[in-house]
Amino acid sequence: MYLGKVYVSYKPSVFDPQGDVIKTSLHQLNFQGVESVTQGKYFEIKLVATNLTEATANLVKMAEELLINPNTETYQYAIDEIEVL
Amino acid sequence: MYLGKVYVSYKPSVFDPQGDVIKTSLHQLNFQGVESVTQGKYFEIKLVATNLTEATANLVKMAEELLINPNTETYQYAIDEIEVL
């Protein structure tokens, strides 16, 4: 069993209104040191695969076919084998 | 300058309808090996602080005072010093 983590965020060129709202709120809560905030999506996917290579290939395909909007979003991922309890 | 990353997800006891919908969609796209999917929020926060300890303390406070709903969500974080270009 493998645990894939996918972190989706807006491309730098895309304005992130939600991140801006959060930055303003943080300033109002007296967190003056905040320079910028971006908000994105975070997925944890448990998947069965024969090996790490296959699991990784599947995770990338899932991200690009369903989890992200390739026009406005970019993503990073991490994947590890996990024990099934 | 520091870059804090906050990963917010539902507590295990909380039903995640969005994650369930995504799992169904992945099965329909023929990703049969998918066992479970959870969707959460992912924040990247750039902040100024005098040292890593202060930056970390501020990031934790931000997460707990604004970014998460402590009743239903839990979070992990990572923080690193970054160069200002």
Backbone of each chain as nested JSON, in Angstrom:
{
  "chains": [
    {"id": "A", "residues": [
      {"number": 1, "name": "MET", "atoms": {"N": [0.864, -1.205, 0.0], "CA": [0.0, 0.0, 0.0], "C": [0.892, 1.244, 0.0]}},
      {"number": 2, "name": "TYR", "atoms": {"N": [0.455, 2.26, -0.69], "CA": [1.237, 3.509, -0.799], "C": [0.363, 4.699, -0.388]}},
      {"number": 3, "name": "LEU", "atoms": {"N": [1.007, 5.686, 0.201], "CA": [0.301, 6.924, 0.546], "C": [0.883, 8.047, -0.305]}},
      {"number": 4, "name": "GLY", "atoms": {"N": [0.043, 8.585, -1.181], "CA": [0.461, 9.712, -2.023], "C": [-0.098, 11.001, -1.465]}},
      {"number": 5, "name": "LYS", "atoms": {"N": [0.739, 12.041, -1.424], "CA": [0.284, 13.363, -0.986], "C": [0.454, 14.327, -2.153]}},
      {"number": 6, "name": "VAL", "atoms": {"N": [-0.61, 15.042, -2.495], "CA": [-0.566, 15.975, -3.629], "C": [-0.902, 17.373, -3.106]}},
      {"number": 7, "name": "TYR", "atoms": {"N": [-0.007, 18.326, -3.396], "CA": [-0.192, 19.716, -2.944], "C": [-0.461, 20.564, -4.183]}},
      {"number": 8, "name": "VAL", "atoms": {"N": [-1.654, 21.125, -4.239], "CA": [-2.053, 21.885, -5.431], "C": [-2.096, 23.367, -5.08]}},
      {"number": 9, "name": "SER", "atoms": {"N": [-1.438, 24.189, -5.881], "CA": [-1.533, 25.638, -5.647], "C": [-1.666, 26.356, -6.982]}},
      {"number": 10, "name": "TYR", "atoms": {"N": [-2.089, 27.622, -6.876], "CA": [-2.238, 28.408, -8.104], "C": [-0.866, 28.648, -8.72]}},
      {"number": 11, "name": "LYS", "atoms": {"N": [-0.835, 28.758, -10.035], "CA": [0.391, 29.185, -10.711], "C": [0.715, 30.602, -10.241]}},
      {"number": 12, "name": "PRO", "atoms": {"N": [2.006, 30.962, -10.18], "CA": [2.383, 32.304, -9.702], "C": [1.672, 33.432, -10.463]}},
      {"number": 13, "name": "SER", "atoms": {"N": [1.364, 33.183, -11.724], "CA": [0.758, 34.256, -12.553], "C": [-0.733, 34.442, -12.242]}},
      {"number": 14, "name": "VAL", "atoms": {"N": [-1.311, 33.526, -11.471], "CA": [-2.748, 33.575, -11.209], "C": [-3.017, 34.247, -9.86]}},
      {"number": 15, "name": "PHE", "atoms": {"N": [-3.901, 35.241, -9.839], "CA": [-4.234, 35.941, -8.607], "C": [-5.0, 35.003, -7.68]}},
      {"number": 16, "name": "ASP", "atoms": {"N": [-4.623, 35.021, -6.388], "CA": [-5.222, 34.121, -5.4], "C": [-6.028, 34.941, -4.39]}},
      {"number": 17, "name": "PRO", "atoms": {"N": [-7.307, 35.207, -4.698], "CA": [-8.107, 36.078, -3.82], "C": [-8.218, 35.554, -2.398]}},
      {"number": 18, "name": "GLN", "atoms": {"N": [-8.369, 34.225, -2.271], "CA": [-8.525, 33.637, -0.933], "C": [-7.259, 33.871, -0.105]}},
      {"number": 19, "name": "GLY", "atoms": {"N": [-6.113, 33.714, -0.733], "CA": [-4.853, 33.945, -0.021], "C": [-4.75, 35.384, 0.447]}},
      {"number": 20, "name": "ASP", "atoms": {"N": [-5.232, 36.299, -0.403], "CA": [-5.186, 37.726, -0.059], "C": [-6.081, 38.04, 1.136]}},
      {"number": 21, "name": "VAL", "atoms": {"N": [-7.255, 37.426, 1.14], "CA": [-8.205, 37.645, 2.249], "C": [-7.583, 37.153, 3.559]}},
      {"number": 22, "name": "ILE", "atoms": {"N": [-6.924, 35.991, 3.485], "CA": [-6.313, 35.421, 4.696], "C": [-5.179, 36.313, 5.188]}},
      {"number": 23, "name": "LYS", "atoms": {"N": [-4.4, 36.85, 4.239], "CA": [-3.301, 37.746, 4.641], "C": [-3.855, 38.946, 5.401]}},
      {"number": 24, "name": "THR", "atoms": {"N": [-4.91, 39.527, 4.876], "CA": [-5.528, 40.685, 5.543], "C": [-6.017, 40.3, 6.938]}},
      {"number": 25, "name": "SER", "atoms": {"N": [-6.632, 39.145, 7.042], "CA": [-7.13, 38.69, 8.36], "C": [-5.975, 38.481, 9.328]}},
      {"number": 26, "name": "LEU", "atoms": {"N": [-4.895, 37.91, 8.84], "CA": [-3.738, 37.678, 9.718], "C": [-3.156, 39.002, 10.201]}},
      {"number": 27, "name": "HIS", "atoms": {"N": [-3.132, 39.992, 9.305], "CA": [-2.64, 41.316, 9.732], "C": [-3.565, 41.877, 10.805]}},
      {"number": 28, "name": "GLN", "atoms": {"N": [-4.856, 41.686, 10.628], "CA": [-5.817, 42.202, 11.628], "C": [-5.67, 41.467, 12.961]}},
      {"number": 29, "name": "LEU", "atoms": {"N": [-5.146, 40.209, 12.892], "CA": [-4.913, 39.459, 14.14], "C": [-3.507, 39.744, 14.685]}},
      {"number": 30, "name": "ASN", "atoms": {"N": [-2.891, 40.833, 14.117], "CA": [-1.579, 41.294, 14.6], "C": [-0.392, 40.42, 14.209]}},
      {"number": 31, "name": "PHE", "atoms": {"N": [-0.557, 39.646, 13.157], "CA": [0.608, 38.918, 12.629], "C": [1.221, 39.794, 11.539]}},
      {"number": 32, "name": "GLN", "atoms": {"N": [1.95, 40.854, 12.006], "CA": [2.43, 41.853, 11.043], "C": [3.495, 41.303, 10.103]}},
      {"number": 33, "name": "GLY", "atoms": {"N": [4.209, 40.244, 10.54], "CA": [5.343, 39.772, 9.731], "C": [4.946, 38.994, 8.489]}},
      {"number": 34, "name": "VAL", "atoms": {"N": [3.639, 38.824, 8.253], "CA": [3.186, 38.005, 7.114], "C": [3.352, 38.778, 5.81]}},
      {"number": 35, "name": "GLU", "atoms": {"N": [4.155, 38.228, 4.891], "CA": [4.424, 38.893, 3.613], "C": [3.42, 38.44, 2.537]}},
      {"number": 36, "name": "SER", "atoms": {"N": [3.171, 37.118, 2.488], "CA": [2.228, 36.615, 1.463], "C": [1.613, 35.3, 1.942]}},
      {"number": 37, "name": "VAL", "atoms": {"N": [0.405, 35.031, 1.414], "CA": [-0.305, 33.793, 1.751], "C": [-0.891, 33.229, 0.461]}},
      {"number": 38, "name": "THR", "atoms": {"N": [-0.691, 31.935, 0.244], "CA": [-1.417, 31.298, -0.854], "C": [-2.19, 30.123, -0.26]}},
      {"number": 39, "name": "GLN", "atoms": {"N": [-3.415, 29.908, -0.761], "CA": [-4.197, 28.76, -0.305], "C": [-4.423, 27.829, -1.487]}},
      {"number": 40, "name": "GLY", "atoms": {"N": [-4.19, 26.516, -1.241], "CA": [-4.432, 25.541, -2.3], "C": [-5.121, 24.325, -1.722]}},
      {"number": 41, "name": "LYS", "atoms": {"N": [-5.04, 23.221, -2.465], "CA": [-5.699, 21.978, -2.028], "C": [-4.638, 20.94, -1.656]}},
      {"number": 42, "name": "TYR", "atoms": {"N": [-5.022, 20.066, -0.755], "CA": [-4.085, 19.047, -0.254], "C": [-4.815, 17.7, -0.269]}},
      {"number": 43, "name": "PHE", "atoms": {"N": [-4.278, 16.748, -1.001], "CA": [-4.917, 15.432, -1.11], "C": [-4.023, 14.359, -0.507]}},
      {"number": 44, "name": "GLU", "atoms": {"N": [-4.642, 13.443, 0.218], "CA": [-3.935, 12.225, 0.644], "C": [-4.663, 11.053, -0.013]}},
      {"number": 45, "name": "ILE", "atoms": {"N": [-3.92, 10.268, -0.769], "CA": [-4.521, 9.151, -1.511], "C": [-3.807, 7.849, -1.15]}},
      {"number": 46, "name": "LYS", "atoms": {"N": [-4.583, 6.901, -0.62], "CA": [-4.006, 5.57, -0.365], "C": [-4.293, 4.716, -1.591]}},
      {"number": 47, "name": "LEU", "atoms": {"N": [-3.251, 4.094, -2.108], "CA": [-3.46, 3.296, -3.316], "C": [-2.615, 2.029, -3.298]}},
      {"number": 48, "name": "VAL", "atoms": {"N": [-3.155, 1.025, -3.945], "CA": [-2.463, -0.261, -4.077], "C": [-1.705, -0.238, -5.405]}},
      {"number": 49, "name": "ALA", "atoms": {"N": [-0.481, -0.746, -5.392], "CA": [0.295, -0.829, -6.642], "C": [1.342, -1.913, -6.457]}},
      {"number": 50, "name": "THR", "atoms": {"N": [1.874, -2.419, -7.585], "CA": [2.849, -3.509, -7.473], "C": [4.193, -3.003, -6.98]}},
      {"number": 51, "name": "ASN", "atoms": {"N": [4.514, -1.72, -7.312], "CA": [5.786, -1.169, -6.819], "C": [5.703, 0.351, -6.787]}},
      {"number": 52, "name": "LEU", "atoms": {"N": [6.761, 0.988, -6.27], "CA": [6.753, 2.44, -6.092], "C": [6.661, 3.17, -7.439]}},
      {"number": 53, "name": "THR", "atoms": {"N": [7.283, 2.598, -8.453], "CA": [7.265, 3.234, -9.772], "C": [5.841, 3.303, -10.314]}},
      {"number": 54, "name": "GLU", "atoms": {"N": [5.136, 2.185, -10.198], "CA": [3.743, 2.15, -10.685], "C": [2.864, 3.086, -9.845]}},
      {"number": 55, "name": "ALA", "atoms": {"N": [3.078, 3.083, -8.528], "CA": [2.272, 3.944, -7.646], "C": [2.492, 5.415, -8.013]}},
      {"number": 56, "name": "THR", "atoms": {"N": [3.756, 5.758, -8.258], "CA": [4.082, 7.154, -8.606], "C": [3.45, 7.535, -9.936]}},
      {"number": 57, "name": "ALA", "atoms": {"N": [3.569, 6.657, -10.912], "CA": [2.995, 6.945, -12.234], "C": [1.48, 7.146, -12.128]}},
      {"number": 58, "name": "ASN", "atoms": {"N": [0.834, 6.306, -11.33], "CA": [-0.624, 6.439, -11.158], "C": [-0.994, 7.741, -10.46]}},
      {"number": 59, "name": "LEU", "atoms": {"N": [-0.198, 8.104, -9.431], "CA": [-0.491, 9.33, -8.68], "C": [-0.374, 10.567, -9.582]}},
      {"number": 60, "name": "VAL", "atoms": {"N": [0.678, 10.576, -10.41], "CA": [0.874, 11.703, -11.334], "C": [-0.295, 11.774, -12.31]}},
      {"number": 61, "name": "LYS", "atoms": {"N": [-0.709, 10.611, -12.806], "CA": [-1.832, 10.588, -13.765], "C": [-3.12, 11.095, -13.106]}},
      {"number": 62, "name": "MET", "atoms": {"N": [-3.367, 10.664, -11.86], "CA": [-4.559, 11.128, -11.133], "C": [-4.527, 12.64, -10.979]}},
      {"number": 63, "name": "ALA", "atoms": {"N": [-3.356, 13.155, -10.605], "CA": [-3.235, 14.607, -10.398], "C": [-3.559, 15.333, -11.694]}},
      {"number": 64, "name": "GLU", "atoms": {"N": [-2.969, 14.857, -12.781], "CA": [-3.105, 15.604, -14.032], "C": [-4.445, 15.365, -14.732]}},
      {"number": 65, "name": "GLU", "atoms": {"N": [-5.097, 14.229, -14.423], "CA": [-6.385, 13.958, -15.102], "C": [-7.585, 14.442, -14.303]}},
      {"number": 66, "name": "LEU", "atoms": {"N": [-7.386, 14.614, -12.974], "CA": [-8.58, 14.971, -12.177], "C": [-8.329, 16.056, -11.113]}},
      {"number": 67, "name": "LEU", "atoms": {"N": [-7.207, 15.94, -10.393], "CA": [-7.066, 16.763, -9.182], "C": [-6.721, 18.225, -9.461]}},
      {"number": 68, "name": "ILE", "atoms": {"N": [-6.037, 18.501, -10.575], "CA": [-5.674, 19.912, -10.805], "C": [-6.359, 20.448, -12.056]}},
      {"number": 69, "name": "ASN", "atoms": {"N": [-6.462, 21.794, -12.096], "CA": [-6.86, 22.471, -13.331], "C": [-5.558, 22.949, -13.965]}},
      {"number": 70, "name": "PRO", "atoms": {"N": [-5.085, 22.263, -15.02], "CA": [-3.763, 22.584, -15.577], "C": [-3.636, 24.009, -16.107]}},
      {"number": 71, "name": "ASN", "atoms": {"N": [-4.771, 24.668, -16.333], "CA": [-4.689, 26.046, -16.837], "C": [-4.243, 27.012, -15.746]}},
      {"number": 72, "name": "THR", "atoms": {"N": [-4.687, 26.76, -14.51], "CA": [-4.439, 27.751, -13.455], "C": [-3.634, 27.202, -12.278]}},
      {"number": 73, "name": "GLU", "atoms": {"N": [-3.5, 25.866, -12.228], "CA": [-2.872, 25.284, -11.041], "C": [-1.622, 24.486, -11.374]}},
      {"number": 74, "name": "THR", "atoms": {"N": [-0.76, 24.397, -10.373], "CA": [0.426, 23.552, -10.46], "C": [0.422, 22.648, -9.221]}},
      {"number": 75, "name": "TYR", "atoms": {"N": [1.26, 21.6, -9.201], "CA": [1.218, 20.7, -8.048], "C": [2.582, 20.116, -7.739]}},
      {"number": 76, "name": "GLN", "atoms": {"N": [2.734, 19.698, -6.489], "CA": [3.89, 18.915, -6.044], "C": [3.322, 17.655, -5.417]}},
      {"number": 77, "name": "TYR", "atoms": {"N": [4.168, 16.624, -5.298], "CA": [3.648, 15.407, -4.668], "C": [4.762, 14.692, -3.906]}},
      {"number": 78, "name": "ALA", "atoms": {"N": [4.329, 13.846, -3.01], "CA": [5.269, 12.965, -2.288], "C": [4.565, 11.618, -2.178]}},
      {"number": 79, "name": "ILE", "atoms": {"N": [5.329, 10.541, -2.186], "CA": [4.697, 9.215, -2.098], "C": [5.604, 8.258, -1.328]}},
      {"number": 80, "name": "ASP", "atoms": {"N": [4.986, 7.507, -0.421], "CA": [5.737, 6.564, 0.411], "C": [4.971, 5.251, 0.543]}},
      {"number": 81, "name": "GLU", "atoms": {"N": [5.737, 4.179, 0.725], "CA": [5.068, 2.914, 1.028], "C": [4.621, 2.959, 2.48]}},
      {"number": 82, "name": "ILE", "atoms": {"N": [3.454, 2.434, 2.779], "CA": [2.971, 2.417, 4.162], "C": [2.558, 0.999, 4.526]}},
      {"number": 83, "name": "GLU", "atoms": {"N": [2.632, 0.703, 5.816], "CA": [2.214, -0.606, 6.286], "C": [0.699, -0.657, 6.396]}},
      {"number": 84, "name": "VAL", "atoms": {"N": [0.108, -1.777, 6.059], "CA": [-1.339, -1.921, 6.217], "C": [-1.569, -2.57, 7.578]}},
      {"number": 85, "name": "LEU", "atoms": {"N": [-2.264, -1.881, 8.479], "CA": [-2.456, -2.402, 9.854], "C": [-3.652, -3.347, 9.916]}}
    ]},
    {"id": "B", "residues": [
      {"number": 1, "name": "MET", "atoms": {"N": [13.731, 35.745, 6.078], "CA": [12.378, 35.38, 5.586], "C": [12.192, 33.87, 5.733]}},
      {"number": 2, "name": "TYR", "atoms": {"N": [10.992, 33.497, 6.099], "CA": [10.682, 32.068, 6.294], "C": [9.474, 31.675, 5.437]}},
      {"number": 3, "name": "LEU", "atoms": {"N": [9.474, 30.429, 4.994], "CA": [8.32, 29.9, 4.254], "C": [7.688, 28.792, 5.081]}},
      {"number": 4, "name": "GLY", "atoms": {"N": [6.472, 29.046, 5.537], "CA": [5.731, 28.045, 6.31], "C": [4.714, 27.349, 5.413]}},
      {"number": 5, "name": "LYS", "atoms": {"N": [4.629, 26.036, 5.546], "CA": [3.63, 25.276, 4.795], "C": [2.708, 24.597, 5.802]}},
      {"number": 6, "name": "VAL", "atoms": {"N": [1.405, 24.771, 5.646], "CA": [0.433, 24.197, 6.58], "C": [-0.506, 23.285, 5.782]}},
      {"number": 7, "name": "TYR", "atoms": {"N": [-0.61, 22.03, 6.25], "CA": [-1.469, 21.048, 5.578], "C": [-2.635, 20.747, 6.515]}},
      {"number": 8, "name": "VAL", "atoms": {"N": [-3.829, 21.09, 6.074], "CA": [-5.012, 20.935, 6.925], "C": [-5.871, 19.796, 6.386]}},
      {"number": 9, "name": "SER", "atoms": {"N": [-6.23, 18.87, 7.258], "CA": [-7.144, 17.805, 6.804], "C": [-8.179, 17.516, 7.891]}},
      {"number": 10, "name": "TYR", "atoms": {"N": [-9.228, 16.833, 7.494], "CA": [-10.27, 16.491, 8.467], "C": [-9.716, 15.504, 9.489]}},
      {"number": 11, "name": "LYS", "atoms": {"N": [-10.227, 15.578, 10.696], "CA": [-9.899, 14.568, 11.703], "C": [-10.435, 13.221, 11.194]}},
      {"number": 12, "name": "PRO", "atoms": {"N": [-9.767, 12.114, 11.542], "CA": [-10.201, 10.794, 11.038], "C": [-11.675, 10.504, 11.339]}},
      {"number": 13, "name": "SER", "atoms": {"N": [-12.185, 11.056, 12.438], "CA": [-13.574, 10.754, 12.844], "C": [-14.595, 11.522, 12.007]}},
      {"number": 14, "name": "VAL", "atoms": {"N": [-14.122, 12.485, 11.206], "CA": [-15.047, 13.343, 10.456], "C": [-15.188, 12.821, 9.021]}},
      {"number": 15, "name": "PHE", "atoms": {"N": [-16.428, 12.628, 8.567], "CA": [-16.677, 12.151, 7.202], "C": [-16.264, 13.222, 6.2]}},
      {"number": 16, "name": "ASP", "atoms": {"N": [-15.561, 12.8, 5.126], "CA": [-15.031, 13.73, 4.129], "C": [-15.745, 13.498, 2.797]}},
      {"number": 17, "name": "PRO", "atoms": {"N": [-16.901, 14.156, 2.588], "CA": [-17.698, 13.894, 1.379], "C": [-16.929, 14.174, 0.092]}},
      {"number": 18, "name": "GLN", "atoms": {"N": [-16.113, 15.253, 0.11], "CA": [-15.364, 15.619, -1.101], "C": [-14.374, 14.513, -1.454]}},
      {"number": 19, "name": "GLY", "atoms": {"N": [-13.722, 13.99, -0.434], "CA": [-12.77, 12.908, -0.688], "C": [-13.459, 11.688, -1.279]}},
      {"number": 20, "name": "ASP", "atoms": {"N": [-14.663, 11.43, -0.795], "CA": [-15.444, 10.28, -1.291], "C": [-15.836, 10.453, -2.756]}},
      {"number": 21, "name": "VAL", "atoms": {"N": [-16.221, 11.668, -3.095], "CA": [-16.617, 11.963, -4.482], "C": [-15.413, 11.764, -5.402]}},
      {"number": 22, "name": "ILE", "atoms": {"N": [-14.246, 12.223, -4.941], "CA": [-13.038, 12.107, -5.77], "C": [-12.669, 10.629, -5.947]}},
      {"number": 23, "name": "LYS", "atoms": {"N": [-12.831, 9.852, -4.859], "CA": [-12.505, 8.419, -4.971], "C": [-13.39, 7.755, -6.038]}},
      {"number": 24, "name": "THR", "atoms": {"N": [-14.667, 8.081, -6.004], "CA": [-15.598, 7.512, -6.993], "C": [-15.186, 7.915, -8.41]}},
      {"number": 25, "name": "SER", "atoms": {"N": [-14.824, 9.173, -8.565], "CA": [-14.419, 9.669, -9.898], "C": [-13.152, 8.96, -10.361]}},
      {"number": 26, "name": "LEU", "atoms": {"N": [-12.213, 8.748, -9.438], "CA": [-10.96, 8.065, -9.812], "C": [-11.253, 6.621, -10.236]}},
      {"number": 27, "name": "HIS", "atoms": {"N": [-12.186, 5.987, -9.543], "CA": [-12.562, 4.612, -9.941], "C": [-13.176, 4.631, -11.333]}},
      {"number": 28, "name": "GLN", "atoms": {"N": [-13.986, 5.645, -11.613], "CA": [-14.614, 5.737, -12.939], "C": [-13.577, 6.013, -14.03]}},
      {"number": 29, "name": "LEU", "atoms": {"N": [-12.445, 6.643, -13.607], "CA": [-11.364, 6.892, -14.586], "C": [-10.397, 5.704, -14.638]}},
      {"number": 30, "name": "ASN", "atoms": {"N": [-10.881, 4.559, -14.038], "CA": [-10.12, 3.315, -14.08], "C": [-8.89, 3.257, -13.184]}},
      {"number": 31, "name": "PHE", "atoms": {"N": [-8.862, 4.095, -12.149], "CA": [-7.787, 3.964, -11.149], "C": [-8.321, 3.046, -10.048]}},
      {"number": 32, "name": "GLN", "atoms": {"N": [-8.353, 1.729, -10.35], "CA": [-9.011, 0.784, -9.439], "C": [-8.253, 0.646, -8.125]}},
      {"number": 33, "name": "GLY", "atoms": {"N": [-6.932, 0.927, -8.138], "CA": [-6.14, 0.67, -6.932], "C": [-6.354, 1.675, -5.808]}},
      {"number": 34, "name": "VAL", "atoms": {"N": [-7.219, 2.669, -6.025], "CA": [-7.389, 3.724, -5.02], "C": [-8.238, 3.211, -3.854]}},
      {"number": 35, "name": "GLU", "atoms": {"N": [-7.663, 3.248, -2.644], "CA": [-8.367, 2.743, -1.453], "C": [-9.129, 3.865, -0.753]}},
      {"number": 36, "name": "SER", "atoms": {"N": [-8.465, 5.031, -0.624], "CA": [-9.135, 6.156, 0.067], "C": [-8.544, 7.475, -0.415]}},
      {"number": 37, "name": "VAL", "atoms": {"N": [-9.376, 8.517, -0.31], "CA": [-8.95, 9.865, -0.716], "C": [-9.434, 10.842, 0.349]}},
      {"number": 38, "name": "THR", "atoms": {"N": [-8.542, 11.718, 0.801], "CA": [-9.019, 12.816, 1.643], "C": [-8.571, 14.114, 0.985]}},
      {"number": 39, "name": "GLN", "atoms": {"N": [-9.439, 15.126, 1.048], "CA": [-9.078, 16.435, 0.504], "C": [-9.041, 17.433, 1.643]}},
      {"number": 40, "name": "GLY", "atoms": {"N": [-7.972, 18.243, 1.672], "CA": [-7.885, 19.282, 2.695], "C": [-7.361, 20.555, 2.081]}},
      {"number": 41, "name": "LYS", "atoms": {"N": [-6.856, 21.441, 2.937], "CA": [-6.355, 22.742, 2.476], "C": [-4.835, 22.791, 2.65]}},
      {"number": 42, "name": "TYR", "atoms": {"N": [-4.217, 23.592, 1.78], "CA": [-2.741, 23.687, 1.788], "C": [-2.373, 25.168, 1.726]}},
      {"number": 43, "name": "PHE", "atoms": {"N": [-1.671, 25.635, 2.738], "CA": [-1.304, 27.059, 2.786], "C": [0.216, 27.208, 2.684]}},
      {"number": 44, "name": "GLU", "atoms": {"N": [0.647, 28.203, 1.926], "CA": [2.05, 28.608, 1.945], "C": [2.081, 30.042, 2.462]}},
      {"number": 45, "name": "ILE", "atoms": {"N": [2.837, 30.265, 3.52], "CA": [2.878, 31.594, 4.148], "C": [4.33, 32.06, 4.247]}},
      {"number": 46, "name": "LYS", "atoms": {"N": [4.608, 33.21, 3.629], "CA": [5.949, 33.81, 3.758], "C": [5.874, 34.8, 4.903]}},
      {"number": 47, "name": "LEU", "atoms": {"N": [6.79, 34.674, 5.84], "CA": [6.744, 35.579, 6.993], "C": [8.139, 35.972, 7.444]}},
      {"number": 48, "name": "VAL", "atoms": {"N": [8.194, 37.173, 7.985], "CA": [9.442, 37.719, 8.522], "C": [9.474, 37.402, 10.019]}},
      {"number": 49, "name": "ALA", "atoms": {"N": [10.632, 36.991, 10.508], "CA": [10.772, 36.733, 11.952], "C": [12.248, 36.857, 12.298]}},
      {"number": 50, "name": "THR", "atoms": {"N": [12.536, 37.035, 13.591], "CA": [13.936, 37.227, 13.983], "C": [14.714, 35.906, 13.932]}},
      {"number": 51, "name": "ASN", "atoms": {"N": [13.981, 34.782, 14.18], "CA": [14.662, 33.478, 14.095], "C": [13.637, 32.382, 13.832]}},
      {"number": 52, "name": "LEU", "atoms": {"N": [14.134, 31.15, 13.648], "CA": [13.242, 30.036, 13.287], "C": [12.24, 29.733, 14.399]}},
      {"number": 53, "name": "THR", "atoms": {"N": [12.675, 29.891, 15.633], "CA": [11.794, 29.603, 16.767], "C": [10.587, 30.537, 16.756]}},
      {"number": 54, "name": "GLU", "atoms": {"N": [10.866, 31.817, 16.551], "CA": [9.774, 32.802, 16.521], "C": [8.872, 32.564, 15.304]}},
      {"number": 55, "name": "ALA", "atoms": {"N": [9.489, 32.242, 14.164], "CA": [8.699, 31.992, 12.948], "C": [7.776, 30.792, 13.162]}},
      {"number": 56, "name": "THR", "atoms": {"N": [8.31, 29.758, 13.792], "CA": [7.522, 28.546, 14.037], "C": [6.372, 28.832, 14.988]}},
      {"number": 57, "name": "ALA", "atoms": {"N": [6.676, 29.561, 16.056], "CA": [5.636, 29.891, 17.043], "C": [4.517, 30.693, 16.376]}},
      {"number": 58, "name": "ASN", "atoms": {"N": [4.892, 31.635, 15.526], "CA": [3.878, 32.45, 14.837], "C": [3.036, 31.604, 13.89]}},
      {"number": 59, "name": "LEU", "atoms": {"N": [3.708, 30.689, 13.158], "CA": [2.986, 29.847, 12.193], "C": [1.961, 28.969, 12.905]}},
      {"number": 60, "name": "VAL", "atoms": {"N": [2.37, 28.408, 14.036], "CA": [1.452, 27.551, 14.811], "C": [0.257, 28.366, 15.298]}},
      {"number": 61, "name": "LYS", "atoms": {"N": [0.544, 29.582, 15.767], "CA": [-0.535, 30.452, 16.251], "C": [-1.509, 30.795, 15.12]}},
      {"number": 62, "name": "MET", "atoms": {"N": [-0.956, 31.113, 13.936], "CA": [-1.797, 31.434, 12.782], "C": [-2.699, 30.251, 12.44]}},
      {"number": 63, "name": "ALA", "atoms": {"N": [-2.102, 29.068, 12.445], "CA": [-2.883, 27.864, 12.104], "C": [-4.025, 27.687, 13.094]}},
      {"number": 64, "name": "GLU", "atoms": {"N": [-3.709, 27.827, 14.356], "CA": [-4.718, 27.518, 15.374], "C": [-5.719, 28.646, 15.577]}},
      {"number": 65, "name": "GLU", "atoms": {"N": [-5.321, 29.885, 15.229], "CA": [-6.257, 31.007, 15.435], "C": [-7.109, 31.305, 14.203]}},
      {"number": 66, "name": "LEU", "atoms": {"N": [-6.616, 30.863, 13.017], "CA": [-7.373, 31.258, 11.808], "C": [-7.526, 30.14, 10.77]}},
      {"number": 67, "name": "LEU", "atoms": {"N": [-6.437, 29.404, 10.523], "CA": [-6.439, 28.535, 9.337], "C": [-7.246, 27.247, 9.521]}},
      {"number": 68, "name": "ILE", "atoms": {"N": [-7.344, 26.75, 10.741], "CA": [-8.079, 25.483, 10.896], "C": [-9.332, 25.685, 11.731]}},
      {"number": 69, "name": "ASN", "atoms": {"N": [-10.284, 24.742, 11.549], "CA": [-11.423, 24.643, 12.464], "C": [-11.075, 23.524, 13.449]}},
      {"number": 70, "name": "PRO", "atoms": {"N": [-10.677, 23.877, 14.674], "CA": [-10.188, 22.862, 15.623], "C": [-11.22, 21.777, 15.955]}},
      {"number": 71, "name": "ASN", "atoms": {"N": [-12.476, 22.034, 15.682], "CA": [-13.499, 21.012, 15.986], "C": [-13.438, 19.851, 14.999]}},
      {"number": 72, "name": "THR", "atoms": {"N": [-13.124, 20.178, 13.744], "CA": [-13.228, 19.124, 12.717], "C": [-11.918, 18.86, 11.986]}},
      {"number": 73, "name": "GLU", "atoms": {"N": [-10.946, 19.783, 12.159], "CA": [-9.723, 19.65, 11.363], "C": [-8.481, 19.498, 12.222]}},
      {"number": 74, "name": "THR", "atoms": {"N": [-7.493, 18.864, 11.614], "CA": [-6.179, 18.763, 12.228], "C": [-5.156, 19.27, 11.213]}},
      {"number": 75, "name": "TYR", "atoms": {"N": [-3.91, 19.531, 11.633], "CA": [-2.955, 20.094, 10.672], "C": [-1.537, 19.593, 10.948]}},
      {"number": 76, "name": "GLN", "atoms": {"N": [-0.716, 19.661, 9.9], "CA": [0.722, 19.454, 10.006], "C": [1.378, 20.679, 9.393]}},
      {"number": 77, "name": "TYR", "atoms": {"N": [2.638, 20.892, 9.735], "CA": [3.292, 22.059, 9.135], "C": [4.782, 21.771, 8.909]}},
      {"number": 78, "name": "ALA", "atoms": {"N": [5.346, 22.573, 8.045], "CA": [6.81, 22.533, 7.826], "C": [7.238, 23.978, 7.647]}},
      {"number": 79, "name": "ILE", "atoms": {"N": [8.458, 24.301, 8.077], "CA": [8.909, 25.697, 7.949], "C": [10.409, 25.722, 7.684]}},
      {"number": 80, "name": "ASP", "atoms": {"N": [10.792, 26.569, 6.724], "CA": [12.199, 26.687, 6.353], "C": [12.566, 28.153, 6.133]}},
      {"number": 81, "name": "GLU", "atoms": {"N": [13.85, 28.449, 6.363], "CA": [14.315, 29.782, 6.02], "C": [14.495, 29.846, 4.514]}},
      {"number": 82, "name": "ILE", "atoms": {"N": [14.127, 30.941, 3.899], "CA": [14.313, 31.094, 2.443], "C": [15.078, 32.382, 2.171]}},
      {"number": 83, "name": "GLU", "atoms": {"N": [15.765, 32.378, 1.033], "CA": [16.494, 33.578, 0.636], "C": [15.529, 34.568, 0.003]}},
      {"number": 84, "name": "VAL", "atoms": {"N": [15.742, 35.834, 0.258], "CA": [14.916, 36.857, -0.385], "C": [15.664, 37.312, -1.636]}},
      {"number": 85, "name": "LEU", "atoms": {"N": [15.042, 37.104, -2.822], "CA": [15.742, 37.443, -4.09], "C": [15.591, 38.919, -4.434]}}
    ]}
  ]
}
